[in-house]
Amino acid sequence: MHAGRVVAVGPPDAEIREIQELVKQATGSSQPNSRAGSRNASVVDLSTVADGTEVVAGPTKKSAAISEGGGGGGGSSKITKEEERSRGAAKLATYLFYLRAAGGLPFATAFMLVLGLYSSMDPLQSLALKHWMDEMAGDGATKPEALLACGSYTLAATGLIAVTMVRNIILPYASVAASKKLHGGMVRSVMHATVSWYEATPLGRILNRFSGDISKIDQSIASQFKDVVVFAFNLVGIALVCSLGTGDPKAQIVVLSAVALATICSWLVYSIYRVVAREQKRLESVTKSPLLAFFAELVQGAAVVRAFGEQQRIIEILDARVDNANRTLYNLEGQTNQWLRVTMNLIGSLVTASVVAAVLWQREDLGGGDAGLTLSYSTQFVGAVNAFLTFKSMLEISMNDVERVGEYTKGLPAEAYEADPHAPSPPKEWPSAGAIDFRDVRLKYPTASTPVFEALSFSVPARTRVGVVGRTGAGKSSLAVALFRTVELSAGSIVIDGIDVRRLSLQQLRSCLSIIQQEPTLFQGTVRYNLAPVTEHADAELWDALRRSGLDAKVEAMSGGLDASISEGGSNLSAGERQLLCMARAMLRRRPILVMDEATASVDHVTDTHIQQMVKRDFKGNCTVITIAHRLHTVAFYDRILLLGGGKVQEFDTPLRLLTTSNSSFRKLAEESGDYESLLQAAKEAEE
């Protein structure tokens, strides 16, 4: 294809001019029938370099930490772990964890005091109203006692309004403070988590914590805390009013006995309900993660689904997962909660019946105001008990969200971000040259049973370009993993310009390294932001980097130039343009060490050629370049070739010397690829 049009169609050996020219460009060979006739001719599997059997061609790319770890170490094939689900009631530590986030002991004390005052104001207001009505009986409306009772009622009502305002100010403040602190702690923990944790944790599970769980904490928990405390105080106030308002001690004993019996029965019912409701809520949280993970994957693969016409089947799968995620929520809201309400209404009727009996018993001696107040509060007891247990259950259920956030805040494996406190700080100009020494390095992935490197040793001189080749599982990408301390070494050391990298913080180490991976990473924003996301550069520097990467014309054609918009993931650019933009970013950073992990494996031949020209022109003698490659022609002009096999250095020398040595494994590899002559020519030109 060219410029969006089909130019020619046929197999690689077809006698079509356009196809023959493409084959020559890609392989440097005029023999399309040879193995060099494939665009991936130099992409080989070195599985037999060590033992001398046939070398099989074929492009491969595996994750450094998963495939390299599994291939090199024989680890378990199941990386992703099942999501853990806590059992039993939320622990006291979970409640304290939330209260500390909301403000700690000062907040808890002030909050309890305000709620206590708020709950006491309603009974006081009712008692003041009763007293006022009693004083106004007959023709006592103008008596001083009536005016004093009116003032008491007004004061109680004013106090209720004031306390309510204070409560409504404290509550949102505490809720926002708790949400910010919990969310911030989870962000820090997740950002510092090890790569192995990311491999074992699906994206949907992480999104569920940051969306569903945080949303519930934002909206519900502070209000539920308030309701539980308020209704607990209300129950005490209602019990006192109902018992003391009946007058006769015997009647008071009857009412208090009914209150005690109703409380015991309510607690027994609640004990049954809370177990069922709590586990239903936990199941609802766990079943939501697969739904979110599936939806995130569906958004990324929507084009593939449409291409294969599988929309209906995917919709059916999505519907089934939605039903599965909502089933426990339906059972909780529609059945379990309804059972609690009906049962609590039956129990609450005991108190109402006992108060009515006590009032009828004392009908000759009990005043109308006392009887009315007592009967009024007895009818509130049912609602108060029901509300208290309902909100307590809701709070305990919601604490599952705090519990899950706490797992991600305090329970994740973290990288060693801090530097060795006993080690001296490196010089300000470190690293200046980029010399790298691997000294008896032993690297083992957490999921592997055996190490990738047992005692790997080699030295890279300063400002040298090194091409790393080897079979899948030989440890190529693990070099980058070890260098960036993505996985900490089990033994040995890596020294850069005389400094052991384990003495440094990860911020110090990684800030002096640049990496370009097979899948380019771009951010939603502008071209300027993607070129220099954390530093500022003059426009002239940015345009120079774009010119060197061959993107200047593309950016000039975009609306806004350097301020043109880049979509999420760089979706408005081609794969090659995204990779070139990453190359331009690496040039701007001017770090002494650049790692390229199969950076050209997924780009077209023209982009591949342009990237190689950049490495020849812009990085030669300026920094140390370590390129992990499957295509031999991408490293044939480098200063050194590092051939790995079984986690060990098999060969480490200049490309020309390896290609001209008869028993060299690298030469055998070049011959098997069918590209030996062009690789030899490239190596000779690099030596000139």
MOHU-V686331 format. One record per residue. N is the residue number from 1. SS is DSSP state (2 for helix, 1 for strand, 0 for the rest). NEAR is the number of other C-alpha atoms within 8 Angstrom. D_FIRST is the distance of its C-alpha to the first C-alpha in Angstrom with 1 decimal. Layout:
N,SS,NEAR,D_FIRST  N,SS,NEAR,D_FIRST
This chain:
1,0,7,0.0  2,1,6,3.8  3,0,4,6.9  4,0,5,6.3  5,1,6,5.4  6,0,7,4.5  7,0,7,5.2  8,0,8,7.2  9,0,5,8.9  10,0,8,11.9  11,0,5,14.0  12,0,11,14.1  13,0,9,17.0  14,0,8,15.6  15,0,6,16.8  16,0,8,13.5  17,2,6,13.3  18,2,8,9.7  19,2,12,10.2  20,2,14,13.6  21,2,8,12.8  22,2,8,10.6  23,2,16,13.7  24,2,11,16.0  25,2,8,14.7  26,2,9,14.8  27,2,12,18.1  28,0,9,19.9  29,0,11,20.9  30,0,7,20.7  31,0,7,21.7  32,0,13,18.8  33,0,8,21.5  34,0,7,23.2  35,2,9,22.7  36,2,16,21.0  37,2,15,18.0  38,0,11,16.9  39,0,9,15.1  40,0,11,18.3  41,0,16,20.7  42,0,15,22.8  43,1,13,22.9  44,1,16,26.1  45,1,14,29.0  46,0,11,32.1  47,0,9,34.4  48,0,10,36.3  49,0,11,36.6  50,0,7,40.2  51,0,5,41.4  52,0,6,39.7  53,0,6,37.9  54,0,5,34.4  55,0,12,31.5  56,1,8,28.7  57,1,11,25.1  58,0,9,23.2  59,0,9,22.1  60,0,8,24.7  61,0,5,25.5  62,0,8,28.8  63,0,8,30.8  64,2,10,33.2  65,2,12,36.2  66,2,10,35.6  67,2,11,34.0  68,2,18,35.4  69,2,18,38.7  70,2,15,38.6  71,2,11,37.4  72,2,16,39.7  73,2,14,42.6  74,0,10,42.8  75,0,11,43.1  76,0,9,43.2  77,0,5,40.0  78,0,5,40.8  79,0,9,40.0  80,0,8,40.3  81,0,7,43.9  82,0,4,45.5  83,0,6,46.5  84,0,4,50.2  85,0,7,52.6  86,0,5,56.0  87,0,5,59.2  88,0,5,62.4  89,0,7,63.5  90,0,10,61.9  91,0,6,63.8  92,2,6,66.0  93,2,6,63.7  94,2,12,60.9  95,2,10,63.1  96,2,8,64.2  97,2,9,60.6  98,2,10,59.9  99,2,13,63.2  100,2,10,62.5  101,2,12,59.2  102,2,14,61.0  103,0,12,63.6  104,2,9,65.7  105,2,8,69.5  106,2,7,70.3  107,2,11,67.9  108,2,10,69.2  109,2,8,72.8  110,2,8,72.4  111,2,10,70.3  112,2,9,73.0  113,2,8,75.7  114,2,11,74.1  115,2,12,73.4  116,2,10,77.0  117,2,9,78.4  118,2,12,76.1  119,2,12,77.2  120,2,11,80.9  121,2,12,80.8  122,2,9,80.5  123,2,10,83.6  124,2,9,85.5  125,2,11,84.6  126,2,9,85.8  127,2,8,89.0  128,2,13,89.7  129,2,11,89.2  130,2,11,91.6  131,2,9,94.1  132,2,12,93.9  133,2,9,94.4  134,2,8,97.4  135,2,12,99.0  136,0,12,98.5  137,0,8,100.4  138,0,5,103.4  139,0,6,104.1  140,0,9,102.7  141,0,10,99.7  142,0,8,101.4  143,0,9,102.7  144,2,6,101.4  145,2,7,100.1  146,2,13,97.9  147,2,10,96.5  148,2,8,95.9  149,2,13,94.1  150,2,11,91.9  151,2,8,91.1  152,2,9,90.2  153,2,12,87.8  154,2,8,86.2  155,2,8,85.8  156,2,12,84.2  157,2,10,81.8  158,2,8,80.9  159,2,9,80.4  160,2,11,78.0  161,2,8,75.9  162,2,8,75.9  163,2,11,74.9  164,2,9,72.2  165,2,8,70.7  166,2,9,70.8  167,2,11,69.2  168,2,8,66.4  169,2,8,65.7  170,2,9,65.8  171,2,11,63.7  172,2,9,60.4  173,2,8,60.8  174,2,12,61.2  175,2,13,58.4  176,2,10,55.9  177,2,11,57.2  178,2,14,56.9  179,2,13,53.3  180,2,8,52.2  181,2,10,53.9  182,2,12,52.6  183,2,11,49.1  184,2,8,49.2  185,2,9,50.7  186,2,12,48.0  187,2,9,45.2  188,2,9,46.8  189,2,13,47.3  190,2,10,43.8  191,2,6,42.3  192,0,9,44.6  193,1,12,44.0  194,0,11,42.8  195,2,9,39.3  196,2,9,40.8  197,2,10,42.1  198,2,9,38.7  199,2,10,37.4  200,2,9,40.3  201,0,10,40.2  202,0,10,37.6  203,2,8,36.2  204,2,13,37.9  205,2,13,41.2  206,2,9,41.0  207,2,11,39.9  208,2,12,42.9  209,2,11,45.3  210,2,10,44.0  211,2,8,43.8  212,2,9,46.2  213,2,13,48.9  214,2,13,48.9  215,2,9,49.0  216,2,11,52.1  217,2,14,53.7  218,2,10,53.0  219,2,8,54.4  220,2,9,57.1  221,2,13,58.9  222,2,12,61.0  223,2,9,62.2  224,2,12,63.0  225,2,9,65.0  226,2,10,66.9  227,2,10,67.6  228,2,13,68.9  229,2,10,71.3  230,2,12,72.5  231,2,13,73.2  232,2,9,74.9  233,2,11,77.3  234,2,11,77.7  235,2,11,78.8  236,2,8,81.5  237,2,10,82.6  238,2,12,82.8  239,2,11,84.7  240,2,9,87.2  241,2,12,87.7  242,2,14,88.2  243,2,12,90.7  244,2,8,92.7  245,0,11,92.8  246,0,16,94.7  247,0,9,97.9  248,0,7,99.9  249,2,6,99.0  250,2,6,99.0  251,2,12,96.5  252,2,13,94.4  253,2,9,94.4  254,2,10,93.3  255,2,14,90.4  256,2,10,89.3  257,2,8,89.6  258,2,11,87.3  259,2,11,84.8  260,2,8,84.9  261,2,8,84.5  262,2,12,81.5  263,2,8,79.9  264,2,8,80.3  265,2,9,78.9  266,2,11,76.0  267,2,8,75.1  268,2,8,75.2  269,2,11,72.9  270,2,10,70.6  271,2,8,70.5  272,2,8,69.2  273,2,10,66.7  274,2,9,65.2  275,2,10,64.2  276,2,9,62.3  277,2,12,60.7  278,2,12,59.7  279,2,9,57.9  280,2,12,56.2  281,2,13,54.9  282,2,12,53.6  283,2,10,51.9  284,2,13,50.3  285,2,8,48.9  286,2,10,47.6  287,2,10,46.0  288,2,10,44.1  289,2,12,42.1  290,2,11,40.1  291,2,13,39.3  292,2,12,38.0  293,2,12,36.0  294,2,10,34.4  295,2,9,33.6  296,2,10,32.0  297,2,8,29.8  298,2,8,29.0  299,2,7,27.9  300,2,7,25.4  301,0,8,24.2  302,2,8,24.4  303,2,7,20.7  304,2,7,21.1  305,2,11,24.3  306,2,9,22.9  307,2,7,19.9  308,0,6,22.7  309,0,7,25.1  310,0,9,27.8  311,2,8,29.1  312,2,7,32.5  313,2,7,33.1  314,2,9,32.2  315,2,8,34.5  316,2,8,37.3  317,2,8,36.9  318,2,11,37.0  319,2,8,40.1  320,2,8,41.8  321,2,10,41.3  322,2,9,42.6  323,2,8,45.6  324,2,9,46.2  325,2,12,46.1  326,2,9,48.4  327,2,9,50.9  328,2,12,53.0  329,2,11,53.0  330,2,9,54.3  331,2,10,57.0  332,2,12,58.0  333,2,9,58.3  334,2,8,59.4  335,2,9,61.7  336,2,12,62.8  337,2,10,63.5  338,2,9,65.3  339,2,8,67.5  340,2,12,68.5  341,2,9,69.4  342,2,8,71.6  343,2,9,73.4  344,2,13,74.1  345,2,11,75.6  346,2,8,78.0  347,2,12,79.0  348,2,13,79.4  349,2,9,81.9  350,2,11,84.3  351,2,15,84.8  352,2,13,85.1  353,2,8,87.7  354,2,11,89.7  355,2,14,89.8  356,2,9,90.9  357,2,8,93.7  358,2,13,94.8  359,2,11,95.0  360,2,7,97.0  361,2,7,99.2  362,0,11,99.9  363,0,8,100.0  364,0,4,103.6  365,0,5,103.1  366,0,11,99.4  367,0,7,98.7  368,2,6,96.3  369,2,9,94.0  370,2,11,93.9  371,2,12,93.3  372,2,8,90.5  373,2,12,88.7  374,2,13,89.0  375,2,12,87.8  376,2,8,84.9  377,2,11,83.7  378,2,13,84.2  379,2,9,81.6  380,2,9,79.2  381,2,14,79.6  382,2,15,77.5  383,2,10,74.6  384,2,11,75.0  385,2,13,74.9  386,2,11,72.0  387,2,9,70.1  388,2,12,71.0  389,2,10,69.8  390,2,10,66.7  391,2,11,65.6  392,2,10,66.6  393,2,11,64.4  394,2,9,61.5  395,2,12,62.0  396,2,11,62.0  397,2,12,58.9  398,2,12,57.2  399,2,12,58.3  400,2,11,55.8  401,2,12,53.1  402,2,12,55.0  403,2,10,55.3  404,2,10,51.6  405,2,14,50.9  406,2,13,53.6  407,2,9,51.8  408,2,11,48.8  409,2,14,51.0  410,2,7,53.3  411,0,7,52.1  412,0,11,48.7  413,0,7,48.3  414,1,8,47.8  415,0,8,46.5  416,0,7,49.2  417,0,8,48.4  418,0,7,51.8  419,0,11,52.7  420,0,9,55.6  421,0,5,58.6  422,0,4,60.6  423,0,7,58.0  424,0,5,58.2  425,0,5,55.4  426,0,6,52.9  427,0,5,53.3  428,0,4,51.6  429,0,5,49.4  430,0,7,48.2  431,0,9,45.7  432,0,7,45.6  433,0,10,44.1  434,0,14,42.1  435,0,12,43.9  436,1,12,43.4  437,1,11,45.9  438,1,13,45.5  439,1,12,49.0  440,1,11,49.7  441,1,16,47.2  442,1,14,47.6  443,1,14,44.9  444,0,15,45.2  445,0,11,43.2  446,0,6,45.3  447,0,10,43.7  448,0,14,44.1  449,0,10,47.3  450,0,9,46.8  451,0,12,45.6  452,0,17,42.2  453,1,13,44.0  454,1,11,47.6  455,1,10,48.6  456,1,13,45.5  457,1,10,46.4  458,1,8,44.5  459,1,8,44.5  460,1,9,41.7  461,0,8,43.1  462,0,10,42.5  463,0,14,39.3  464,0,13,37.7  465,1,12,34.1  466,1,15,34.3  467,1,14,31.5  468,1,13,32.5  469,1,13,31.3  470,1,13,32.8  471,0,11,32.3  472,0,14,31.8  473,0,12,35.2  474,0,15,36.3  475,0,16,36.7  476,2,13,33.8  477,2,11,33.1  478,2,12,36.8  479,2,8,37.4  480,2,10,35.8  481,2,12,37.8  482,2,12,40.9  483,2,8,40.3  484,0,9,39.7  485,0,9,42.6  486,0,10,40.5  487,0,11,42.9  488,0,7,46.2  489,0,12,47.4  490,0,8,50.1  491,1,8,51.5  492,1,11,50.9  493,1,12,49.5  494,1,13,46.6  495,1,12,47.8  496,1,12,45.9  497,0,11,47.8  498,0,5,51.0  499,1,8,50.8  500,1,10,50.5  501,2,10,47.8  502,2,9,50.0  503,2,9,52.4  504,0,13,49.9  505,0,12,48.9  506,2,11,45.4  507,2,8,44.9  508,2,8,46.1  509,2,11,44.0  510,2,9,40.7  511,2,7,41.0  512,0,10,41.0  513,1,12,37.8  514,1,12,34.1  515,1,9,31.5  516,1,13,27.7  517,1,9,26.5  518,0,10,23.4  519,0,7,23.2  520,0,10,23.7  521,0,8,26.6  522,0,10,26.6  523,0,10,29.2  524,0,10,29.5  525,1,10,30.8  526,1,11,29.9  527,2,13,27.9  528,2,10,31.3  529,2,8,32.6  530,2,12,29.6  531,2,12,30.1  532,0,12,33.9  533,0,7,35.0  534,0,4,38.5  535,0,5,39.2  536,0,5,39.4  537,0,7,37.8  538,0,6,38.1  539,2,6,35.2  540,2,6,35.0  541,2,9,34.5  542,2,12,31.7  543,2,9,29.9  544,2,8,30.5  545,2,12,28.9  546,2,12,25.8  547,2,10,25.7  548,2,9,26.0  549,2,14,23.2  550,0,9,20.9  551,0,12,21.0  552,2,10,23.5  553,2,8,21.3  554,2,7,19.7  555,2,11,23.2  556,2,10,24.7  557,2,7,22.3  558,0,8,23.4  559,0,6,26.6  560,0,8,29.4  561,2,10,28.0  562,2,9,29.6  563,2,8,31.0  564,0,11,27.8  565,1,9,27.5  566,1,14,25.6  567,0,10,25.4  568,2,9,26.9  569,2,9,25.0  570,2,12,22.6  571,0,8,20.7  572,0,6,19.7  573,0,8,17.8  574,0,7,14.8  575,2,9,16.0  576,2,9,15.6  577,2,10,17.4  578,2,13,20.1  579,2,12,20.7  580,2,13,21.0  581,2,13,23.5  582,2,13,25.4  583,2,11,25.6  584,2,13,26.9  585,2,12,29.5  586,2,13,30.6  587,2,8,31.2  588,2,11,33.3  589,2,8,35.4  590,0,6,36.4  591,0,10,37.7  592,0,14,39.2  593,1,12,37.2  594,1,14,33.5  595,1,13,32.2  596,1,12,28.5  597,1,13,28.0  598,0,11,24.8  599,0,11,23.1  600,0,9,19.9  601,0,8,19.6  602,0,8,17.1  603,0,10,14.9  604,0,7,11.9  605,2,8,12.9  606,2,6,13.1  607,2,12,15.3  608,2,10,17.1  609,2,8,18.0  610,2,10,19.1  611,2,12,21.3  612,2,9,22.9  613,2,8,23.7  614,2,11,25.4  615,2,9,27.4  616,2,8,28.5  617,2,7,29.4  618,2,7,30.5  619,0,11,32.0  620,0,11,33.7  621,0,7,37.4  622,0,8,37.1  623,0,15,37.0  624,1,17,36.9  625,1,13,33.4  626,1,12,33.2  627,1,13,29.7  628,1,13,29.4  629,0,12,26.6  630,0,13,25.2  631,1,12,23.1  632,2,12,25.7  633,2,9,23.8  634,2,8,23.9  635,0,12,27.7  636,0,12,28.5  637,0,11,29.6  638,0,13,31.7  639,0,9,35.5  640,1,12,36.2  641,1,15,34.8  642,1,13,36.4  643,1,12,36.1  644,1,16,37.3  645,1,12,38.6  646,0,10,40.8  647,0,12,41.2  648,1,11,42.6  649,1,12,41.7  650,1,8,41.1  651,1,10,40.2  652,1,9,40.0  653,1,9,39.7  654,0,10,37.5  655,2,13,34.4  656,2,10,35.8  657,2,8,39.1  658,2,12,37.6  659,2,12,35.3  660,0,7,38.3  661,0,8,40.7  662,0,6,41.0  663,0,6,41.8  664,0,9,39.3  665,2,10,37.3  666,2,10,34.4  667,2,14,34.5  668,2,10,34.5  669,2,12,31.5  670,2,14,29.6  671,2,9,30.7  672,2,8,29.7  673,2,14,26.2  674,0,11,25.9  675,0,15,25.1  676,2,10,28.7  677,2,6,28.7  678,2,9,25.9  679,2,12,27.5  680,2,11,30.8  681,2,8,29.6  682,2,11,28.2  683,2,13,31.6  684,2,9,33.6  685,2,8,31.8  686,2,8,32.5  687,2,6,36.2  688,0,4,36.6
